Amino acid sequence: MRNIGVIIKKQLKDTFKNKTVLIQFVMFPVLALIFENAIHIPDMPELFFTKLFSVMYMGMAPLTSVAAIISEEKEKNTLRVLMMANVKPWEYLAGIGAYVWMICMAGAGVMSTSLPAKDIPFFLGVMAAGFIISIAAGACIGIFSPNQMVSTSLVMPVMLIFSFAPMLAMFNDKIEKVARFFYTQQIRVLLNNMTFDGIKPESLVIIAVNAMLALVLFFAAFKKKGLE
């Protein structure tokens, strides 16, 4: 736990130095608040922008951040130094994952200020689960990538699919038929219902399968590449 805490503190300090990572955590919560309060269109669904940006935030920020952090520290040999300092790989990954999850949850907390108080627990619970899947997927890419350039090349198409497919699915039935198999699309469905009673078994199954797939790929990447 001590090593995990040190990793979290280290990342908090690095975040304020790395503006590229920092802006990903700030951009969508701020945009959600601005759009939700500044734009009012007749017949627009309630909390449209909050729900839209929440799903995009989930599919983008944790995924790209974890991949960027791990690949950057591999490229700069920071990980090699940490391993020599007796930090175990699982401690490092747990620290990075916990750090990104907490920052993302803080952003989700900002977004939740637009929601009625009774809907906030459901919203935060759903977002928390989605962040975990995105973090696992980002870790796969970060571990597999030898440097930041490769990481960026790999993470961009994955991020675009997970973050933008749910938005495009609202306007195109063909895209919706494909996007329904992504956890971000099912989480969008859950956020639209915003109630525990409205959860469909199909959504839970698809989210669980996505989570299991992300974990399998994570362990496969770690077994093949490790952290060095």
One Martini backbone bead per residue (centre of mass of N, CA, C, O) as a GRO file, in nm:
protein
  228
    1MET     BB    1   0.056   0.064  -0.018
    2ARG     BB    2   0.296   0.255  -0.013
    3ASN     BB    3   0.372   0.233  -0.314
    4ILE     BB    4   0.099   0.320  -0.425
    5GLY     BB    5   0.099   0.600  -0.290
    6VAL     BB    6   0.353   0.703  -0.435
    7ILE     BB    7   0.247   0.681  -0.723
    8ILE     BB    8   0.011   0.877  -0.688
    9LYS     BB    9   0.179   1.125  -0.604
   10LYS     BB   10   0.354   1.134  -0.857
   11GLN     BB   11   0.117   1.177  -1.062
   12LEU     BB   12   0.008   1.439  -0.947
   13LYS     BB   13   0.265   1.601  -1.012
   14ASP     BB   14   0.283   1.533  -1.320
   15THR     BB   15   0.012   1.650  -1.420
   16PHE     BB   16   0.090   1.962  -1.382
   17LYS     BB   17   0.320   1.924  -1.608
   18ASN     BB   18   0.106   1.764  -1.795
   19LYS     BB   19  -0.114   1.913  -2.004
   20THR     BB   20  -0.222   1.680  -2.181
   21VAL     BB   21  -0.345   1.519  -1.942
   22LEU     BB   22  -0.503   1.739  -1.786
   23ILE     BB   23  -0.711   1.826  -2.013
   24GLN     BB   24  -0.871   1.554  -2.016
   25PHE     BB   25  -0.999   1.595  -1.723
   26VAL     BB   26  -1.133   1.892  -1.781
   27MET     BB   27  -1.290   1.933  -2.049
   28PHE     BB   28  -1.565   1.772  -2.024
   29PRO     BB   29  -1.682   1.890  -1.762
   30VAL     BB   30  -1.683   2.183  -1.866
   31LEU     BB   31  -1.852   2.140  -2.124
   32ALA     BB   32  -2.102   2.027  -1.986
   33LEU     BB   33  -2.171   2.282  -1.821
   34ILE     BB   34  -2.186   2.485  -2.050
   35PHE     BB   35  -2.397   2.346  -2.236
   36GLU     BB   36  -2.623   2.296  -2.023
   37ASN     BB   37  -2.646   2.622  -1.950
   38ALA     BB   38  -2.637   2.764  -2.258
   39ILE     BB   39  -2.824   2.539  -2.396
   40HIS     BB   40  -3.164   2.587  -2.540
   41ILE     BB   41  -3.377   2.345  -2.683
   42PRO     BB   42  -3.646   2.249  -2.818
   43ASP     BB   43  -3.702   1.915  -2.727
   44MET     BB   44  -3.468   1.855  -2.559
   45PRO     BB   45  -3.326   1.642  -2.383
   46GLU     BB   46  -3.259   1.573  -2.074
   47LEU     BB   47  -2.933   1.607  -2.014
   48PHE     BB   48  -2.781   1.573  -2.287
   49PHE     BB   49  -2.482   1.680  -2.243
   50THR     BB   50  -2.406   1.520  -1.993
   51LYS     BB   51  -2.439   1.236  -2.121
   52LEU     BB   52  -2.260   1.273  -2.368
   53PHE     BB   53  -1.990   1.363  -2.220
   54SER     BB   54  -1.965   1.121  -2.030
   55VAL     BB   55  -1.909   0.904  -2.246
   56MET     BB   56  -1.667   1.047  -2.379
   57TYR     BB   57  -1.496   1.062  -2.124
   58MET     BB   58  -1.479   0.754  -2.074
   59GLY     BB   59  -1.353   0.686  -2.374
   60MET     BB   60  -1.091   0.885  -2.328
   61ALA     BB   61  -0.933   0.970  -2.068
   62PRO     BB   62  -0.842   0.693  -1.936
   63LEU     BB   63  -0.725   0.562  -2.188
   64THR     BB   64  -0.507   0.779  -2.274
   65SER     BB   65  -0.366   0.823  -2.000
   66VAL     BB   66  -0.258   0.541  -1.936
   67ALA     BB   67  -0.104   0.498  -2.199
   68ALA     BB   68   0.080   0.751  -2.170
   69ILE     BB   69   0.213   0.693  -1.898
   70ILE     BB   70   0.340   0.415  -1.955
   71SER     BB   71   0.493   0.479  -2.222
   72GLU     BB   72   0.664   0.713  -2.111
   73GLU     BB   73   0.808   0.549  -1.879
   74LYS     BB   74   0.937   0.348  -2.070
   75GLU     BB   75   1.096   0.546  -2.252
   76LYS     BB   76   1.245   0.687  -1.983
   77ASN     BB   77   1.304   0.449  -1.765
   78THR     BB   78   1.130   0.471  -1.502
   79LEU     BB   79   1.043   0.177  -1.455
   80ARG     BB   80   1.323   0.058  -1.404
   81VAL     BB   81   1.371   0.220  -1.148
   82LEU     BB   82   1.125   0.115  -0.988
   83MET     BB   83   1.207  -0.185  -0.994
   84MET     BB   84   1.482  -0.130  -0.843
   85ALA     BB   85   1.297  -0.003  -0.593
   86ASN     BB   86   1.080  -0.240  -0.531
   87VAL     BB   87   0.855  -0.214  -0.748
   88LYS     BB   88   0.587  -0.368  -0.834
   89PRO     BB   89   0.392  -0.407  -1.103
   90TRP     BB   90   0.114  -0.413  -0.949
   91GLU     BB   91   0.167  -0.148  -0.793
   92TYR     BB   92   0.190   0.039  -1.031
   93LEU     BB   93  -0.083  -0.026  -1.172
   94ALA     BB   94  -0.259   0.041  -0.925
   95GLY     BB   95  -0.170   0.336  -0.899
   96ILE     BB   96  -0.253   0.434  -1.180
   97GLY     BB   97  -0.548   0.341  -1.173
   98ALA     BB   98  -0.634   0.495  -0.915
   99TYR     BB   99  -0.563   0.777  -1.009
  100VAL     BB  100  -0.742   0.792  -1.265
  101TRP     BB  101  -1.008   0.719  -1.126
  102MET     BB  102  -1.021   0.960  -0.929
  103ILE     BB  103  -1.010   1.187  -1.138
  104CYS     BB  104  -1.259   1.095  -1.301
  105MET     BB  105  -1.458   1.109  -1.059
  106ALA     BB  106  -1.429   1.411  -1.022
  107GLY     BB  107  -1.545   1.481  -1.300
  108ALA     BB  108  -1.817   1.337  -1.253
  109GLY     BB  109  -1.895   1.516  -1.013
  110VAL     BB  110  -1.922   1.773  -1.177
  111MET     BB  111  -2.143   1.667  -1.371
  112SER     BB  112  -2.358   1.592  -1.139
  113THR     BB  113  -2.459   1.890  -1.075
  114SER     BB  114  -2.699   1.869  -1.301
  115LEU     BB  115  -2.835   1.669  -1.125
  116PRO     BB  116  -3.036   1.514  -0.946
  117ALA     BB  117  -2.985   1.383  -0.638
  118LYS     BB  118  -3.118   1.094  -0.696
  119ASP     BB  119  -2.910   1.037  -0.959
  120ILE     BB  120  -2.610   1.036  -0.862
  121PRO     BB  121  -2.545   0.743  -0.769
  122PHE     BB  122  -2.596   0.612  -1.042
  123PHE     BB  123  -2.402   0.776  -1.213
  124LEU     BB  124  -2.138   0.710  -1.052
  125GLY     BB  125  -2.154   0.401  -1.074
  126VAL     BB  126  -2.144   0.380  -1.383
  127MET     BB  127  -1.883   0.542  -1.425
  128ALA     BB  128  -1.694   0.363  -1.255
  129ALA     BB  129  -1.717   0.110  -1.433
  130GLY     BB  130  -1.622   0.238  -1.701
  131PHE     BB  131  -1.340   0.332  -1.609
  132ILE     BB  132  -1.218   0.053  -1.557
  133ILE     BB  133  -1.227  -0.045  -1.848
  134SER     BB  134  -1.059   0.186  -1.972
  135ILE     BB  135  -0.805   0.136  -1.802
  136ALA     BB  136  -0.747  -0.150  -1.902
  137ALA     BB  137  -0.721  -0.072  -2.202
  138GLY     BB  138  -0.491   0.136  -2.164
  139ALA     BB  139  -0.287  -0.064  -2.040
  140CYS     BB  140  -0.254  -0.244  -2.283
  141ILE     BB  141  -0.132  -0.028  -2.468
  142GLY     BB  142   0.102   0.065  -2.285
  143ILE     BB  143   0.244  -0.213  -2.264
  144PHE     BB  144   0.269  -0.272  -2.578
  145SER     BB  145   0.419  -0.004  -2.594
  146PRO     BB  146   0.747   0.132  -2.641
  147ASN     BB  147   0.606   0.418  -2.701
  148GLN     BB  148   0.429   0.707  -2.756
  149MET     BB  149   0.383   0.686  -3.061
  150VAL     BB  150   0.252   0.407  -3.059
  151SER     BB  151   0.034   0.467  -2.853
  152THR     BB  152  -0.115   0.686  -3.017
  153SER     BB  153  -0.176   0.506  -3.266
  154LEU     BB  154  -0.352   0.295  -3.098
  155VAL     BB  155  -0.553   0.479  -2.924
  156MET     BB  156  -0.717   0.649  -3.125
  157PRO     BB  157  -0.917   0.441  -3.255
  158VAL     BB  158  -1.030   0.338  -2.986
  159MET     BB  159  -1.131   0.610  -2.876
  160LEU     BB  160  -1.322   0.683  -3.112
  161ILE     BB  161  -1.511   0.443  -3.082
  162PHE     BB  162  -1.596   0.469  -2.776
  163SER     BB  163  -1.678   0.787  -2.781
  164PHE     BB  164  -1.849   0.818  -3.075
  165ALA     BB  165  -2.049   0.585  -3.125
  166PRO     BB  166  -2.288   0.673  -2.935
  167MET     BB  167  -2.348   0.935  -3.088
  168LEU     BB  168  -2.394   0.813  -3.376
  169ALA     BB  169  -2.625   0.612  -3.286
  170MET     BB  170  -2.851   0.837  -3.265
  171PHE     BB  171  -2.843   0.879  -3.611
  172ASN     BB  172  -2.767   0.557  -3.667
  173ASP     BB  173  -2.870   0.235  -3.704
  174LYS     BB  174  -2.615   0.086  -3.805
  175ILE     BB  175  -2.428   0.183  -3.579
  176GLU     BB  176  -2.601   0.076  -3.342
  177LYS     BB  177  -2.564  -0.232  -3.407
  178VAL     BB  178  -2.257  -0.211  -3.330
  179ALA     BB  179  -2.240  -0.030  -3.063
  180ARG     BB  180  -2.399  -0.231  -2.864
  181PHE     BB  181  -2.111  -0.393  -2.803
  182PHE     BB  182  -2.038  -0.149  -2.633
  183TYR     BB  183  -2.002  -0.016  -2.323
  184THR     BB  184  -2.066   0.284  -2.389
  185GLN     BB  185  -2.346   0.234  -2.508
  186GLN     BB  186  -2.472   0.097  -2.254
  187ILE     BB  187  -2.422   0.340  -2.069
  188ARG     BB  188  -2.600   0.532  -2.223
  189VAL     BB  189  -2.858   0.375  -2.167
  190LEU     BB  190  -2.846   0.398  -1.859
  191LEU     BB  191  -2.844   0.713  -1.851
  192ASN     BB  192  -3.119   0.751  -1.986
  193ASN     BB  193  -3.276   0.605  -1.751
  194MET     BB  194  -3.173   0.656  -1.454
  195THR     BB  195  -3.223   0.345  -1.336
  196PHE     BB  196  -3.233   0.041  -1.180
  197ASP     BB  197  -3.507  -0.064  -1.308
  198GLY     BB  198  -3.391  -0.010  -1.622
  199ILE     BB  199  -3.212  -0.251  -1.620
  200LYS     BB  200  -3.074  -0.459  -1.857
  201PRO     BB  201  -2.932  -0.761  -1.911
  202GLU     BB  202  -2.787  -0.689  -2.174
  203SER     BB  203  -2.610  -0.464  -2.060
  204LEU     BB  204  -2.460  -0.631  -1.845
  205VAL     BB  205  -2.338  -0.841  -2.035
  206ILE     BB  206  -2.176  -0.651  -2.220
  207ILE     BB  207  -2.009  -0.518  -1.999
  208ALA     BB  208  -1.883  -0.783  -1.890
  209VAL     BB  209  -1.747  -0.871  -2.154
  210ASN     BB  210  -1.570  -0.620  -2.186
  211ALA     BB  211  -1.419  -0.656  -1.918
  212MET     BB  212  -1.301  -0.938  -1.974
  213LEU     BB  213  -1.150  -0.860  -2.232
  214ALA     BB  214  -0.968  -0.644  -2.105
  215LEU     BB  215  -0.830  -0.838  -1.901
  216VAL     BB  216  -0.716  -1.044  -2.099
  217LEU     BB  217  -0.545  -0.840  -2.261
  218PHE     BB  218  -0.381  -0.741  -2.024
  219PHE     BB  219  -0.246  -1.014  -1.942
  220ALA     BB  220  -0.125  -1.070  -2.221
  221ALA     BB  221   0.052  -0.815  -2.239
  222PHE     BB  222   0.208  -0.861  -1.974
  223LYS     BB  223   0.326  -1.143  -2.043
  224LYS     BB  224   0.479  -1.042  -2.306
  225LYS     BB  225   0.607  -0.744  -2.200
  226GLY     BB  226   0.555  -0.604  -1.951
  227LEU     BB  227   0.758  -0.310  -1.812
  228GLU     BB  228   1.050  -0.323  -2.008
   0.00000   0.00000   0.00000
